[in-house]
Amino acid sequence: MSKFIVGLTGGIGSGKTAASNRFAKLGIGIVDADVIAREVVEPGSPALQKIAAHFGDSHLLSDGQLNRAALRQTIFADPAAKQWLESLLHPLIASETQRQLQNVCSAYALFVSPLLVESQQKAMCDRLAVVDVPESVQLSRTMLRDNNEQAQVERIIASQIGRQARLAAASDVIDNTLGLPQLDLRVSELHQQFLKLAANKA
């Protein structure tokens, strides 16, 4: 794939969406693994039918949508269940990711994924930008946003790769503790840098 791809990652509650929205406003095509993960389990999809058959109808809502809260509880309590789900969804997500990246028309593509560092996805990226905040900020933001209990958010953070490992893998860091004006400024700086790098690769 000849297109210049920037990977954007960060732990839960770090502000990946806030950062990617700012790249989108600058005209950059966004491919978001979390969005793709939702698309592959939409009502009527083969993947959702397999999930319901495997875990039971309690994992569906009354409108036929995936019951994400029930599924999250199941896979955090049972490593074998998590493994089964990943073996079903990861190939579907990878295939759709490749398709969307190839269809991006902007100067470079921004690939947003929480698993960039710990998965093979980073091999697709020319640069890796990490949105960074302390774990205490991740915790408070996620509890507020998702109305989750502290213990559950702590388990999610613990299940993700550590902050230091993420920063060690980064080619660029976006500090998201300073407020939105500073976030805008940092994204604008990186955008100019990525445009130059993409032009050199073309």
Salt bridges, closest charged atoms under 4 A:
GLU86 OE2 - LYS82 NZ 3.01
GLU96 OE2 - ARG99 NH2 2.71
ASP126 OD1 - LYS201 NZ 3.00
ASP132 OD1 - ARG163 NE 2.80
ASP146 OD1 - ARG145 NE 2.89
ASP172 OD1 - ARG127 NH2 3.01
ASP184 OD1 - ARG22 NE 2.49
GLU189 OE1 - ARG186 NH1 3.18
